[in-house]
């Protein structure tokens, strides 16, 4: 059995500043308290070339 997967990058789905804010809000809600999820979200948002202003 050959399981093929396709690459997934969250950044591909963050098109607007509102998308970024909603994503960060969701990560803040779901983070277990260690900040790992929030740091990952901030890193992904920082990779975007979309201006935030």
PQR file with spaces between the fields and no chain letter, atoms N, CA, C, O and H, PARSE charges and radii, in Angstrom:
ATOM       1  N    UNK     1       0.846   -1.176    0.000 -0.4000 1.5000
ATOM       2  CA   UNK     1       0.000    0.000    0.000 -0.0000 2.0000
ATOM       3  C    UNK     1       0.896    1.244    0.000  0.5500 1.7000
ATOM       4  O    UNK     1       1.746    1.409    0.875 -0.5500 1.4000
ATOM       5  N    UNK     2       0.695    2.101   -0.978 -0.4000 1.5000
ATOM       6  CA   UNK     2       1.497    3.310   -1.126 -0.0000 2.0000
ATOM       7  C    UNK     2       0.647    4.523   -0.748  0.5500 1.7000
ATOM       8  O    UNK     2      -0.326    4.847   -1.429 -0.5500 1.4000
ATOM       9  H    UNK     2       0.005    1.967   -1.689  0.4000 1.0000
ATOM      10  N    UNK     3       1.019    5.177    0.326 -0.4000 1.5000
ATOM      11  CA   UNK     3       0.291    6.367    0.767 -0.0000 2.0000
ATOM      12  C    UNK     3       1.003    7.606    0.264  0.5500 1.7000
ATOM      13  O    UNK     3       2.098    7.930    0.722 -0.5500 1.4000
ATOM      14  H    UNK     3       1.810    4.914    0.880  0.4000 1.0000
ATOM      15  N    UNK     4       0.392    8.288   -0.663 -0.4000 1.5000
ATOM      16  CA   UNK     4       0.953    9.525   -1.199 -0.0000 2.0000
ATOM      17  C    UNK     4       0.374   10.702   -0.425  0.5500 1.7000
ATOM      18  O    UNK     4      -0.825   10.745   -0.149 -0.5500 1.4000
ATOM      19  H    UNK     4      -0.498    8.025   -1.035  0.4000 1.0000
ATOM      20  N    UNK     5       1.218   11.638   -0.084 -0.4000 1.5000
ATOM      21  CA   UNK     5       0.756   12.846    0.587 -0.0000 2.0000
ATOM      22  C    UNK     5       1.176   14.059   -0.228  0.5500 1.7000
ATOM      23  O    UNK     5       2.105   13.998   -1.034 -0.5500 1.4000
ATOM      24  H    UNK     5       2.192   11.603   -0.308  0.4000 1.0000
ATOM      25  N    UNK     6       0.486   15.137   -0.006 -0.4000 1.5000
ATOM      26  CA   UNK     6       0.850   16.387   -0.669 -0.0000 2.0000
ATOM      27  C    UNK     6       1.313   17.373    0.393  0.5500 1.7000
ATOM      28  O    UNK     6       0.805   17.362    1.514 -0.5500 1.4000
ATOM      29  H    UNK     6      -0.268   15.187    0.649  0.4000 1.0000
ATOM      30  N    UNK     7       2.266   18.220    0.052 -0.4000 1.5000
ATOM      31  CA   UNK     7       2.745   19.199    1.030 -0.0000 2.0000
ATOM      32  C    UNK     7       1.627   20.161    1.444  0.5500 1.7000
ATOM      33  O    UNK     7       0.771   20.523    0.637 -0.5500 1.4000
ATOM      34  H    UNK     7       2.679   18.230   -0.859  0.4000 1.0000
ATOM      35  N    UNK     8       1.653   20.561    2.702 -0.4000 1.5000
ATOM      36  CA   UNK     8       0.682   21.520    3.223 -0.0000 2.0000
ATOM      37  C    UNK     8       1.446   22.663    3.860  0.5500 1.7000
ATOM      38  O    UNK     8       2.362   22.438    4.651 -0.5500 1.4000
ATOM      39  H    UNK     8       2.349   20.267    3.358  0.4000 1.0000
ATOM      40  N    UNK     9       1.077   23.879    3.521 -0.4000 1.5000
ATOM      41  CA   UNK     9       1.695   25.057    4.118 -0.0000 2.0000
ATOM      42  C    UNK     9       0.583   26.023    4.499  0.5500 1.7000
ATOM      43  O    UNK     9      -0.154   26.506    3.640 -0.5500 1.4000
ATOM      44  H    UNK     9       0.333   24.062    2.878  0.4000 1.0000
ATOM      45  N    UNK    10       0.469   26.296    5.777 -0.4000 1.5000
ATOM      46  CA   UNK    10      -0.568   27.189    6.289 -0.0000 2.0000
ATOM      47  C    UNK    10      -0.536   28.537    5.594  0.5500 1.7000
ATOM      48  O    UNK    10      -1.580   29.144    5.354 -0.5500 1.4000
ATOM      49  H    UNK    10       1.068   25.904    6.475  0.4000 1.0000
ATOM      50  N    UNK    11       0.657   29.001    5.271 -0.4000 1.5000
ATOM      51  CA   UNK    11       0.830   30.317    4.657 -0.0000 2.0000
ATOM      52  C    UNK    11       0.030   30.440    3.356  0.5500 1.7000
ATOM      53  O    UNK    11      -0.400   31.535    2.993 -0.5500 1.4000
ATOM      54  H    UNK    11       1.505   28.508    5.466  0.4000 1.0000
ATOM      55  N    UNK    12      -0.168   29.334    2.665 -0.4000 1.5000
ATOM      56  CA   UNK    12      -0.934   29.366    1.412 -0.0000 2.0000
ATOM      57  C    UNK    12      -2.385   29.792    1.631  0.5500 1.7000
ATOM      58  O    UNK    12      -3.056   30.204    0.686 -0.5500 1.4000
ATOM      59  H    UNK    12       0.182   28.444    2.959  0.4000 1.0000
ATOM      60  N    UNK    13      -2.867   29.697    2.853 -0.4000 1.5000
ATOM      61  CA   UNK    13      -4.269   29.990    3.145 -0.0000 2.0000
ATOM      62  C    UNK    13      -4.473   31.306    3.887  0.5500 1.7000
ATOM      63  O    UNK    13      -5.608   31.690    4.166 -0.5500 1.4000
ATOM      64  H    UNK    13      -2.322   29.362    3.622  0.4000 1.0000
ATOM      65  N    UNK    14      -3.397   31.990    4.206 -0.4000 1.5000
ATOM      66  CA   UNK    14      -3.485   33.277    4.902 -0.0000 2.0000
ATOM      67  C    UNK    14      -3.329   34.385    3.874  0.5500 1.7000
ATOM      68  O    UNK    14      -2.214   34.816    3.579 -0.5500 1.4000
ATOM      69  H    UNK    14      -2.475   31.678    3.980  0.4000 1.0000
ATOM      70  N    UNK    15      -4.434   34.840    3.339 -0.4000 1.5000
ATOM      71  CA   UNK    15      -4.414   35.797    2.225 -0.0000 2.0000
ATOM      72  C    UNK    15      -4.587   37.249    2.649  0.5500 1.7000
ATOM      73  O    UNK    15      -4.126   38.151    1.950 -0.5500 1.4000
ATOM      74  H    UNK    15      -5.340   34.491    3.579  0.4000 1.0000
ATOM      75  N    UNK    16      -5.238   37.490    3.771 -0.4000 1.5000
ATOM      76  CA   UNK    16      -5.535   38.864    4.184 -0.0000 2.0000
ATOM      77  C    UNK    16      -5.088   39.074    5.633  0.5500 1.7000
ATOM      78  O    UNK    16      -4.877   38.109    6.366 -0.5500 1.4000
ATOM      79  H    UNK    16      -5.613   36.757    4.339  0.4000 1.0000
ATOM      80  N    UNK    17      -4.947   40.325    6.037 -0.4000 1.5000
ATOM      81  CA   UNK    17      -4.648   40.583    7.447 -0.0000 2.0000
ATOM      82  C    UNK    17      -5.702   39.982    8.387  0.5500 1.7000
ATOM      83  O    UNK    17      -5.375   39.548    9.492 -0.5500 1.4000
ATOM      84  H    UNK    17      -5.119   41.109    5.441  0.4000 1.0000
ATOM      85  N    UNK    18      -6.953   39.958    7.949 -0.4000 1.5000
ATOM      86  CA   UNK    18      -8.009   39.349    8.767 -0.0000 2.0000
ATOM      87  C    UNK    18      -7.776   37.844    8.925  0.5500 1.7000
ATOM      88  O    UNK    18      -7.970   37.297   10.010 -0.5500 1.4000
ATOM      89  H    UNK    18      -7.218   40.310    7.052  0.4000 1.0000
ATOM      90  N    UNK    19      -7.359   37.171    7.841 -0.4000 1.5000
ATOM      91  CA   UNK    19      -7.024   35.742    7.925 -0.0000 2.0000
ATOM      92  C    UNK    19      -5.921   35.512    8.956  0.5500 1.7000
ATOM      93  O    UNK    19      -5.993   34.588    9.767 -0.5500 1.4000
ATOM      94  H    UNK    19      -7.201   37.615    6.959  0.4000 1.0000
ATOM      95  N    UNK    20      -4.903   36.366    8.908 -0.4000 1.5000
ATOM      96  CA   UNK    20      -3.774   36.229    9.834 -0.0000 2.0000
ATOM      97  C    UNK    20      -4.224   36.431   11.277  0.5500 1.7000
ATOM      98  O    UNK    20      -3.819   35.686   12.169 -0.5500 1.4000
ATOM      99  H    UNK    20      -4.845   37.116    8.249  0.4000 1.0000
ATOM     100  N    UNK    21      -5.058   37.437   11.500 -0.4000 1.5000
ATOM     101  CA   UNK    21      -5.549   37.713   12.853 -0.0000 2.0000
ATOM     102  C    UNK    21      -6.407   36.562   13.366  0.5500 1.7000
ATOM     103  O    UNK    21      -6.281   36.163   14.524 -0.5500 1.4000
ATOM     104  H    UNK    21      -5.387   38.042   10.775  0.4000 1.0000
ATOM     105  N    UNK    22      -7.273   36.029   12.518 -0.4000 1.5000
ATOM     106  CA   UNK    22      -8.121   34.909   12.924 -0.0000 2.0000
ATOM     107  C    UNK    22      -7.287   33.669   13.227  0.5500 1.7000
ATOM     108  O    UNK    22      -7.567   32.949   14.184 -0.5500 1.4000
ATOM     109  H    UNK    22      -7.375   36.353   11.577  0.4000 1.0000
ATOM     110  N    UNK    23      -6.272   33.422   12.419 -0.4000 1.5000
ATOM     111  CA   UNK    23      -5.382   32.282   12.636 -0.0000 2.0000
ATOM     112  C    UNK    23      -4.651   32.430   13.969  0.5500 1.7000
ATOM     113  O    UNK    23      -4.571   31.479   14.746 -0.5500 1.4000
ATOM     114  H    UNK    23      -6.044   34.007   11.641  0.4000 1.0000
ATOM     115  N    UNK    24      -4.121   33.616   14.229 -0.4000 1.5000
ATOM     116  CA   UNK    24      -3.415   33.846   15.483 -0.0000 2.0000
ATOM     117  C    UNK    24      -4.366   33.721   16.674  0.5500 1.7000
ATOM     118  O    UNK    24      -3.995   33.147   17.698 -0.5500 1.4000
ATOM     119  H    UNK    24      -4.186   34.388   13.597  0.4000 1.0000
ATOM     120  N    UNK    25      -5.574   34.244   16.557 -0.4000 1.5000
ATOM     121  CA   UNK    25      -6.572   34.104   17.630 -0.0000 2.0000
ATOM     122  C    UNK    25      -6.864   32.633   17.919  0.5500 1.7000
ATOM     123  O    UNK    25      -6.939   32.226   19.079 -0.5500 1.4000
ATOM     124  H    UNK    25      -5.875   34.710   15.725  0.4000 1.0000
ATOM     125  N    UNK    26      -7.026   31.841   16.866 -0.4000 1.5000
ATOM     126  CA   UNK    26      -7.301   30.413   17.045 -0.0000 2.0000
ATOM     127  C    UNK    26      -6.128   29.715   17.726  0.5500 1.7000
ATOM     128  O    UNK    26      -6.327   28.858   18.588 -0.5500 1.4000
ATOM     129  H    UNK    26      -6.964   32.172   15.924  0.4000 1.0000
ATOM     130  N    UNK    27      -4.915   30.078   17.341 -0.4000 1.5000
ATOM     131  CA   UNK    27      -3.737   29.471   17.961 -0.0000 2.0000
ATOM     132  C    UNK    27      -3.610   29.882   19.423  0.5500 1.7000
ATOM     133  O    UNK    27      -3.202   29.080   20.263 -0.5500 1.4000
ATOM     134  H    UNK    27      -4.754   30.774   16.641  0.4000 1.0000
ATOM     135  N    UNK    28      -3.957   31.125   19.728 -0.4000 1.5000
ATOM     136  CA   UNK    28      -3.933   31.579   21.122 -0.0000 2.0000
ATOM     137  C    UNK    28      -4.926   30.781   21.965  0.5500 1.7000
ATOM     138  O    UNK    28      -4.633   30.438   23.110 -0.5500 1.4000
ATOM     139  H    UNK    28      -4.289   31.777   19.046  0.4000 1.0000
ATOM     140  N    UNK    29      -6.088   30.489   21.406 -0.4000 1.5000
ATOM     141  CA   UNK    29      -7.108   29.724   22.128 -0.0000 2.0000
ATOM     142  C    UNK    29      -6.688   28.273   22.333  0.5500 1.7000
ATOM     143  O    UNK    29      -6.963   27.688   23.381 -0.5500 1.4000
ATOM     144  H    UNK    29      -6.326   30.768   20.476  0.4000 1.0000
ATOM     145  N    UNK    30      -6.023   27.689   21.334 -0.4000 1.5000
ATOM     146  CA   UNK    30      -5.698   26.264   21.369 -0.0000 2.0000
ATOM     147  C    UNK    30      -4.352   25.951   22.013  0.5500 1.7000
ATOM     148  O    UNK    30      -4.081   24.792   22.325 -0.5500 1.4000
ATOM     149  H    UNK    30      -5.800   28.164   20.482  0.4000 1.0000
ATOM     150  N    UNK    31      -3.506   26.953   22.219 -0.4000 1.5000
ATOM     151  CA   UNK    31      -2.183   26.711   22.792 -0.0000 2.0000
ATOM     152  C    UNK    31      -2.322   26.147   24.204  0.5500 1.7000
ATOM     153  O    UNK    31      -3.171   26.585   24.981 -0.5500 1.4000
ATOM     154  H    UNK    31      -3.726   27.894   21.965  0.4000 1.0000
ATOM     155  N    UNK    32      -1.489   25.185   24.517 -0.4000 1.5000
ATOM     156  CA   UNK    32      -1.584   24.500   25.814 -0.0000 2.0000
ATOM     157  C    UNK    32      -0.959   25.283   26.959  0.5500 1.7000
ATOM     158  O    UNK    32      -0.984   24.831   28.104 -0.5500 1.4000
ATOM     159  H    UNK    32      -0.800   24.829   23.887  0.4000 1.0000
ATOM     160  N    UNK    33      -0.406   26.438   26.666 -0.4000 1.5000
ATOM     161  CA   UNK    33       0.201   27.245   27.714 -0.0000 2.0000
ATOM     162  C    UNK    33       1.704   27.371   27.573  0.5500 1.7000
ATOM     163  O    UNK    33       2.313   28.238   28.200 -0.5500 1.4000
ATOM     164  H    UNK    33      -0.386   26.805   25.736  0.4000 1.0000
ATOM     165  N    UNK    34       2.308   26.527   26.765 -0.4000 1.5000
ATOM     166  CA   UNK    34       3.752   26.582   26.570 -0.0000 2.0000
ATOM     167  C    UNK    34       4.179   27.586   25.520  0.5500 1.7000
ATOM     168  O    UNK    34       5.357   27.932   25.432 -0.5500 1.4000
ATOM     169  H    UNK    34       1.814   25.823   26.255  0.4000 1.0000
ATOM     170  N    UNK    35       3.243   28.052   24.733 -0.4000 1.5000
ATOM     171  CA   UNK    35       3.537   29.046   23.715 -0.0000 2.0000
ATOM     172  C    UNK    35       4.050   28.490   22.402  0.5500 1.7000
ATOM     173  O    UNK    35       4.313   29.258   21.477 -0.5500 1.4000
ATOM     174  H    UNK    35       2.286   27.771   24.805  0.4000 1.0000
ATOM     175  N    UNK    36       4.202   27.178   22.291 -0.4000 1.5000
ATOM     176  CA   UNK    36       4.747   26.581   21.074 -0.0000 2.0000
ATOM     177  C    UNK    36       3.858   26.851   19.861  0.5500 1.7000
ATOM     178  O    UNK    36       4.355   27.208   18.792 -0.5500 1.4000
ATOM     179  H    UNK    36       3.988   26.554   23.043  0.4000 1.0000
ATOM     180  N    UNK    37       2.567   26.684   20.021 -0.4000 1.5000
ATOM     181  CA   UNK    37       1.639   26.902   18.914 -0.0000 2.0000
ATOM     182  C    UNK    37       1.600   28.372   18.506  0.5500 1.7000
ATOM     183  O    UNK    37       1.534   28.686   17.317 -0.5500 1.4000
ATOM     184  H    UNK    37       2.164   26.394   20.889  0.4000 1.0000
ATOM     185  N    UNK    38       1.640   29.257   19.473 -0.4000 1.5000
ATOM     186  CA   UNK    38       1.622   30.695   19.185 -0.0000 2.0000
ATOM     187  C    UNK    38       2.906   31.096   18.464  0.5500 1.7000
ATOM     188  O    UNK    38       2.861   31.862   17.501 -0.5500 1.4000
ATOM     189  H    UNK    38       1.694   29.001   20.438  0.4000 1.0000
ATOM     190  N    UNK    39       4.045   30.589   18.919 -0.4000 1.5000
ATOM     191  CA   UNK    39       5.315   30.900   18.244 -0.0000 2.0000
ATOM     192  C    UNK    39       5.316   30.387   16.814  0.5500 1.7000
ATOM     193  O    UNK    39       5.805   31.067   15.912 -0.5500 1.4000
ATOM     194  H    UNK    39       4.082   29.967   19.702  0.4000 1.0000
ATOM     195  N    UNK    40       4.777   29.200   16.598 -0.4000 1.5000
ATOM     196  CA   UNK    40       4.705   28.651   15.246 -0.0000 2.0000
ATOM     197  C    UNK    40       3.819   29.522   14.362  0.5500 1.7000
ATOM     198  O    UNK    40       4.155   29.776   13.205 -0.5500 1.4000
ATOM     199  H    UNK    40       4.380   28.647   17.331  0.4000 1.0000
ATOM     200  N    UNK    41       2.696   29.977   14.896 -0.4000 1.5000
ATOM     201  CA   UNK    41       1.789   30.838   14.127 -0.0000 2.0000
ATOM     202  C    UNK    41       2.460   32.157   13.781  0.5500 1.7000
ATOM     203  O    UNK    41       2.351   32.630   12.650 -0.5500 1.4000
ATOM     204  H    UNK    41       2.423   29.770   15.835  0.4000 1.0000
ATOM     205  N    UNK    42       3.154   32.756   14.746 -0.4000 1.5000
ATOM     206  CA   UNK    42       3.844   34.018   14.479 -0.0000 2.0000
ATOM     207  C    UNK    42       4.935   33.836   13.431  0.5500 1.7000
ATOM     208  O    UNK    42       5.146   34.714   12.595 -0.5500 1.4000
ATOM     209  H    UNK    42       3.243   32.371   15.664  0.4000 1.0000
ATOM     210  N    UNK    43       5.624   32.711   13.470 -0.4000 1.5000
ATOM     211  CA   UNK    43       6.646   32.418   12.471 -0.0000 2.0000
ATOM     212  C    UNK    43       6.027   32.298   11.084  0.5500 1.7000
ATOM     213  O    UNK    43       6.571   32.830   10.116 -0.5500 1.4000
ATOM     214  H    UNK    43       5.453   31.997   14.150  0.4000 1.0000
ATOM     215  N    UNK    44       4.905   31.612   10.978 -0.4000 1.5000
ATOM     216  CA   UNK    44       4.236   31.458    9.686 -0.0000 2.0000
ATOM     217  C    UNK    44       3.743   32.799    9.157  0.5500 1.7000
ATOM     218  O    UNK    44       3.874   33.077    7.965 -0.5500 1.4000
ATOM     219  H    UNK    44       4.463   31.180   11.764  0.4000 1.0000
ATOM     220  N    UNK    45       3.188   33.618   10.012 -0.4000 1.5000
ATOM     221  CA   UNK    45       2.714   34.938    9.597 -0.0000 2.0000
ATOM     222  C    UNK    45       3.886   35.800    9.146  0.5500 1.7000
ATOM     223  O    UNK    45       3.768   36.552    8.178 -0.5500 1.4000
ATOM     224  H    UNK    45       3.082   33.392   10.980  0.4000 1.0000
ATOM     225  N    UNK    46       5.010   35.697    9.838 -0.4000 1.5000
ATOM     226  CA   UNK    46       6.194   36.484    9.475 -0.0000 2.0000
ATOM     227  C    UNK    46       6.745   36.086    8.110  0.5500 1.7000
ATOM     228  O    UNK    46       7.376   36.905    7.442 -0.5500 1.4000
ATOM     229  H    UNK    46       5.106   35.087   10.624  0.4000 1.0000
ATOM     230  N    UNK    47       6.520   34.856    7.687 -0.4000 1.5000
ATOM     231  CA   UNK    47       7.005   34.390    6.381 -0.0000 2.0000
ATOM     232  C    UNK    47       6.242   35.004    5.207  0.5500 1.7000
ATOM     233  O    UNK    47       6.705   34.949    4.068 -0.5500 1.4000
ATOM     234  H    UNK    47       6.008   34.191    8.230  0.4000 1.0000
ATOM     235  N    UNK    48       5.111   35.570    5.475 -0.4000 1.5000
ATOM     236  CA   UNK    48       4.280   36.131    4.405 -0.0000 2.0000
ATOM     237  C    UNK    48       4.872   37.414    3.841  0.5500 1.7000
ATOM     238  O    UNK    48       5.537   38.173    4.546 -0.5500 1.4000
ATOM     239  H    UNK    48       4.735   35.614    6.400  0.4000 1.0000
ATOM     240  N    UNK    49       4.624   37.635    2.586 -0.4000 1.5000
ATOM     241  CA   UNK    49       5.062   38.886    1.966 -0.0000 2.0000
ATOM     242  C    UNK    49       3.922   39.899    1.902  0.5500 1.7000
ATOM     243  O    UNK    49       4.078   40.978    1.331 -0.5500 1.4000
ATOM     244  H    UNK    49       4.084   37.018    2.013  0.4000 1.0000
ATOM     245  N    UNK    50       2.774   39.550    2.490 -0.4000 1.5000
ATOM     246  CA   UNK    50       1.616   40.434    2.495 -0.0000 2.0000
ATOM     247  C    UNK    50       1.816   41.498    3.569  0.5500 1.7000
ATOM     248  O    UNK    50       2.043   41.153    4.728 -0.5500 1.4000
ATOM     249  H    UNK    50       2.647   38.673    2.954  0.4000 1.0000
ATOM     250  N    UNK    51       1.738   42.776    3.218 -0.4000 1.5000
ATOM     251  CA   UNK    51       1.864   43.814    4.248 -0.0000 2.0000
ATOM     252  C    UNK    51       0.703   43.740    5.238  0.5500 1.7000
ATOM     253  O    UNK    51      -0.434   43.473    4.846 -0.5500 1.4000
ATOM     254  H    UNK    51       1.553   43.056    2.276  0.4000 1.0000
ATOM     255  N    UNK    52       0.984   43.973    6.503 -0.4000 1.5000
ATOM     256  CA   UNK    52      -0.039   43.865    7.541 -0.0000 2.0000
ATOM     257  C    UNK    52      -0.822   45.151    7.749  0.5500 1.7000
ATOM     258  O    UNK    52      -1.830   45.140    8.455 -0.5500 1.4000
ATOM     259  H    UNK    52       1.907   44.190    6.821  0.4000 1.0000
ATOM     260  N    UNK    53      -0.398   46.240    7.166 -0.4000 1.5000
ATOM     261  CA   UNK    53      -1.079   47.517    7.416 -0.0000 2.0000
ATOM     262  C    UNK    53      -2.068   47.858    6.368  0.5500 1.7000
ATOM     263  O    UNK    53      -2.716   48.901    6.447 -0.5500 1.4000
ATOM     264  H    UNK    53       0.421   46.250    6.593  0.4000 1.0000
